[in-house]
Structures are given as C-alpha cells and as structure tokens.
Amino acid sequence: MKRKELILGFVQLGKLFTVLGRDEDWNATETGLTEEEFNQLKTLVNKQFFFNGWFIKENVERALRSLGGQLTNEKLEEWVAPYSFSETPKKVAIIMAGNIPLVGFHDFLSVLISGNSAVCKLSSDDKSLLPALVDCLIKFFPEVKDRITFTIGRIGEVDAVIATGSDNSLTYFNQYFGKYPHIFRKNRTSVAVIRGDESKEDFNALGHDIFDYFGLGCRNVSHLFLPQGFELKRFFEGIIGHSNVINHNKYGNNYDYNKAIFLMNQHVLFDNNFVLLRESNLLFSPLSMVHYQFYEKQEEIDAYLHTFQDKIQVVVGKNYTPFGNAQNPILSDYADGVDTLKFLNGLK
C-alpha cells in the first residue's frame, strides 16, 4: 500500500465530507460517487438523529465540514512529512468514543496513514456513519480494504491500542489492554480566557465553543476566566444567537434538571433561559451550565492552567486558540497533546 495513493483516497473522501457537510447536491467530480450512492449516504447523515438523539443533522454536518477542511493533499502531506510509513503493518485497536459525530476519525486516519491496520471498536452511540464513509474510501482506494476491521464486540489480539473514554473507563483499559503499547485518554474539558475588550462577535464565536455539539465534547468550553468587574450581561448579549439550543429536548432536560437541583441547594445562578452561569473554581461543569471565576492577574490564570493541565484540552481566547475554533482542530492538534503519529511510528 502506497502512502501517496492513500492520501489521494483521503483527499477524495475530504471532498465528499465537504459536500455532505454543506448539504449540497450530488456532484460526480466532488463526491466521487454515483448519484444513487451519494443520496443513500446523505440519507444516512440525516438519519443519525434516530440512532443517537444528540446527533442532529446540523452537528453531523458540522463534523463533516471540519474534517473535510483538513483532508486536503497539502495539509495531509505536510502533516505526515516528518514520519516514516510502516512497511510491516501493525494491528492497532481504536476504541472509539461516541459523544460527538465521527470523534474517532482522527485516530482512524492516523493509523492508516502511518501504514498500519485499524481494528475499530465502534461506540454503540456512533456505529453506522464511519463504516458507511469508509466504504467510500475503499471505493476511492480499494487496496486499503484489508487494513480495516470494524467491531462492536470483542477486539481480539492486536499490537497496540488507542482508547478514548472517561476516567472510569481507564481501569477497564488498563486491565484489558495495559500489556500493549497504548494511548489511553480520559475526561478533559476546555476553558476560555476573557480579557474584557472582546466584541459581541467574539462572544458569539465563543458561543460556538460552548454550544456546538451541545457541549458534549472535550473541546467544548465549560469554564470562563473573567476579569474583575466584568459585566456578565455582555456575555449573555453576545451568545444570544445560540438560544435555539434549548429547543433540543435532551439539552433542555439537562437545563431544567440542573437549574432545579442547584436552586434547591441554594446556589446562586445567573440564567438567560438557555444556559446557567455559576461562580466556581471547579473545572468541569454540568451540561447546560458554565462555571466562571474572576481574576486580577495573568499569573492566576497561568497557575490554574498549570494545575489542571492534564484535564484541559483547549484554552480559548486572545493569545490562545481563537474564539470559535475550539471544535476545528488541525491535523497536528492531537487529543491530550499526545502525538499519535509519533506513537504509531514507534511501534516495533
């Protein structure tokens, strides 16, 4: 299997992702599929909501657009340039999460692009879309077929493991897969640093970092650093464009539940009818709630980020990841800061 041809297969897949992500009509050149094949795939994208109530059409399309923007020849070639291509492929198990659509795709891409074979254990919450998209990849580059296995059951013998889950699942990972070379990922979340001179547009972009995928991803912001004296009204005014999130029944149920529980326990909350703000130095916040804390000096922020560096995925703000970009990582922006390609290249 040749890397350049494989990259071209992923480039064609990226074009397909982009068309699907923009909800565009069939185009033979861009999609690489017949009109019937494309329409079947588009129907599957639109039906993800029925398999997982969090996977509304807009969020599936959002994930496809983000991935499609990275699957270009230039970006892929630049990404893999420092690494060799394995001529003796290893079987690498990928235990995928199911919190947001196609969250395991980067690991899948990394395993194949490094010349290895992917044994994908799909999450029950996201088990139909990736196999359908991989069928398209095989159509674009048939030679890759023998390097891909999907399962929702037992994995079997492998040479290495990449597993994404919660802090609780780490015990399971260590028990069953600790003997293999591995990357094990646990709970993480993201934070935003507000300087005080942000515009309404900045806060609207921050709203994407908070509310895209309903806040279920590790790249979603759950904690705000606010300068002393900051008026919360400015934040609420800036994120008003995201108010339709409350119309989703699962999100709305979380909002109602958390509001009731925290008020019954006499916590002070600020509420704009679709998100709850609570002053707290706790990093993780419940779904539909964002924690905030005030600061006076940059040193306070730096100390907090250092203390929780193993729990923070992204820091959003000026001089950090730009507002609105938390959910659009580039290929080399690895989860938990662990270079997946370097790990795969080191397998013996």
N, C-alpha and C positions, 0 to 999 in steps of 0.2 A: 504494500500500500504506500503510495507516494504522497508526501505532505502537500505538495503544490496542488495536486488534483483534489485532495481532500479539502483544502482551503477553498478551492473554487466551488466545491459542493456546498460548503457552508455559506459562501457568498451568495449563491443562488437561493439558499434557504433564507438568508437575510432579506433578500428582495421579496420573497414570499411573505415573511413576517411583516415587512413594512406595508405591503398591500393589504394584508389582513388587519393590521393594526390601525390603518386609516379607513377601514371599512370601504375600500374601493372595489370597483367591479373587476371582473376577470380580465387579465391581460396575459396572453400566452408567453410573451417575452419576459415579463417581470415575474410571473408566478412559476413558470416552468412546468405548469400542469395543464391538462385539458380543462375545458370549462366545467365538465361534469365533476372532475376530481376537485377542482377549486371550490365549487358550490357545496360539495359534501363536507369539505374541510371548514368552510365558512359556517355551515350549519352547526358543526361540532363546536366551533368557537362560541356561537350564540347560545348553545345548549349547556355550557359549563355551569351556568347558574342552577340547573336542575340537578347536577351532581354534587355541587357544593354551593350552598346559599350565599357564601361570601364572594363567589366568582362571578360577579355581574359582568355583562358584556363590556362595559367601559374599562373595567380593570384588566380583563383579559387582553383587550386591545392595547391598553397602556403597556403591559408587559411585553407584548409582541413588538410594539414600536421601539421600546427601549433596547431590546435585544437586536432588533433589525438594524438599528443605528450603529451597532458595534460590529456587525458581521459584514464588513467591507474588506476587500482584498488588502488595502493599505493598512488598515488597523490590525487585521489578523497577522499579516506578515511582520509588522513592527513588533507585535506582541510576542511572537514565537521566536524572533531572530536570535535572542541570546541563548536559546536552548537547543539541544540535540533532539533528534527524532528516533525513538526506540525501534531498533530492527528486530528485537526479541520481545514482543509484546507481553506485558503482564496483565493478569486479570484483576481489575480494580473494581471492588464493590462500591457503589454510591448509594447510600441510604438517604433518601430524599425527604425533605420536609414538605408540608402541604399547606402552609399558611398563606402564601400568595401564589398566583399562577406561574408555573414554569420556574419556580425558585431554584430547582436543581439543575437548570440548563447549563449554567457556567461550569459546574463540575463535570457534566457530561461532555461538554465541548473540550474541556481541559484534558480529560482522559483520552479522548480520541485524537486530539491534535498533537498529543505527546507520543502517539504511536502505540498506545495501549488499547486494551479491550475493556469495555464498560459493561458491568453487571449492575443494572439499575433496579434497586428495590423501591418501587413507587409507593408514595403515600396513598392511603385509601381516599384522601381528600383531593388528590390531583393525579388520577391514574389513567386518564383517557387522552388528554391533549398531546403530551410529549410523544407517546408511541405513534400517534397519527402523523405528527410532524416529522418524526424520524423515518416513517415510511416514505415521506417526500425526499428526505436526504438520501435514502437508499436509491430512490429513482434517479436523483441527480448524480450519485456516485455509488454504483452497485457494489463496488469492492468493499465498502465499509460494512456490509450486512453481517459478515461473520464476526465482526468485532463488537456487536451489540446484543445484549440479552436483557429482557425485562421480566420482572417477577414481582408478585405481591406476597410471596411466601418465603420459603427457605432460600438462602443465598447459595449455600454450598461452599466448596473450597475456593479461595481466592488468594491473591498475592499481597493485596493491600486494601485498605478500607478508607473511604471518606464518608463521614456520617454527620448529619446535621439534625439536632434535636434540642431538647430542653435540658436544664440542669438535672432533672430527674432521670432522663434517659442516659445520662453519662455513665451511670452504674451499669446499665444494660450493655452499653457499648464496650466498656472495659471488660466486662465479664465474658462476652462472646467474641469480641474482636480485638482485645488488647494484645494478643500474641502477634498480630500482624502489624507491619508498618501502617501508621494511620494518621488521619487528621480527624479529630473529634471536636465538633462545635457545640457550644452551649447557648444559653439565653444571653442576648445582647439587646441593647436599645440605643437610641440616638438622642442628642441634645442640641439645643440651639443657643447661641450667644447673641443677645440683643445689646447694641451699643447705645441706642436712644435716638439716633439720627436716621433710622430707617424710614422709608417711604411707605405709603399704602400698598404700592406694588410689591415691595419687599415682603410685607406681611401676607399679602395674597399668595406669593410664591412659597412662603413658609407654610401656608395652609396646605399646600400640596405635600410638603414634607411630613405634615402631621396626619392628614386625612386620606391621602392616596392609599388604596388597599385597606381602607377603614382603620388604618393604624396598626395592622396586624404584623407588619414586617419588622425585622431588627433594624432596618434603616429608617423607620418612622420615628419622628421626634416625640418624646414623651416628657421632656424636661426642659424648662426655659431658664436661662440666666438673664435677669433683668437689672438694669442699673437702678440704684436707689432713686426714688422719686418718680419712676416710670409710671405713667398712667395706663392702667390695663384697658381703658376704653379704646386707646389707639390700636391695641392688638385685636380687640373684638371687631372694631370697624374694618380692619384690614382683611380679616378672614371671613367676612360675611358672605362672600361668594361661594363658600363651601357648605353653606347651611343645608343643602339638599341631602347631606349625609344622614341626617336624622330620619329621612323618609325610608331608609333601609330598615327592615323590621329587626334584624339581628343587632345592628348597631343601636337602633332606638331602644331595644330591650335592655342592652347594657347601660345605656344612658339613664333610663328610668330606674334601673336597679341600683346603680352606683349613687345616683342622686338620693334615693330613699335611704340607703344604708348609711351614707356619710352624714346626712342631715339628722337621722335618728341618733347618731353618735355625737351630734352637736359639733361637727366640724364646720368651719367657716368655708363656704364655697362661693365662687363667682360663676354665674351661669348666664349664657346667652341663648339658651333653648336648643343648642345642639352640641355643646361641649362644656365641660366643667373645669374650672381652674381652682387648684388648691395649693396654698403655700406650703411647701415641704421640701426638705433637702434629700428626700428619697429619690433615687434614680428612676426606678420603674413606677409607672402609674397604671391604674386600671384602664381598660378600654373605655373610650369616650371621656377620659379625664386627662388633663395635662398638669404636671407639677411645675411650680415656679419657685425661684428663690432670688432674693435681691443680693447684689454685690456692690462693693465700693471700689475695689481694686482688681486689676487683672490677675494679680497673684492669687486671689481667692479662687478664680476660675481655674487657673493652672493647677492649683493644689487639688481641686476636686477632680479634674480630668486625669491627673496622675493617680489619684487614689482608686478611681474606678476604670482605669484604662483597659482592664480585662473584661469589662462589661459594656463598654461604649463602642458602637460600630462606626458612627459618623458624628462629627461635630459640624453643625451648620451655622453660617453667619459670615460677616465680613472678615476677611483674612482666614477663613476656614472654607469648607465646601460651600459654594454659593447657594443662597436661598433657592429652593425649588429643584435642586439637583440631587437630593439625597437618594432618590429612587432611580437614578440614572447613572449607575457606576460604569466606568470604563473597564476594559478587559483586565487591566493590571490592578484594579482596585479590589483586592482579594478580601473575601469574608474573613473576619477576625485578624486581618493583617498577615495571614499565612500564605506564602507564595505557593499556590497549588502546583504550578508547572515545575518549580524547583523541587518540590517534594516528589513529583512523578518522575522527574529526570534522575532522581537519586535512587530509584528502586533498582535493586540488583537481583 
